[in-house]
Amino acid sequence: MWADTPVSFICSVAGLLRGDYEASGYGKVYLPFTVLRRLDRLLEPTKNAVVAQLTKLPTKVGSAMREKLLNRSADQSLLPDRCCLAG
């Protein structure tokens, strides 16, 4: 029942890490990997389009322009145009 769920994936990773981490330290590992996996799943539908666009871009394109073009090809942005964290 749990074989194809994110929970089973996380538990399998935890099983691999048991020798390296104490039980109290699992949370420090679970959370970052869980966030990364969720981002990966969120971006999965547009990954091929973004990779195709990235290979078409000239190497001298600035980072701001590169980000705009890749966000456009992904049809989404991870951060709003005006982020509250940007001073």
HELIX and SHEET records of a PDB file:
HELIX    1   1 PRO A    6  LEU A   17  1                                  12    
HELIX    2   2 ALA A   23  GLY A   25  5                                   3    
HELIX    3   3 TYR A   26  LEU A   43  1                                  18    
HELIX    4   4 GLU A   44  THR A   46  5                                   3    
HELIX    5   5 LYS A   47  LYS A   56  1                                  10    
HELIX    6   6 SER A   63  ALA A   74  1                                  12    
END                                                                             
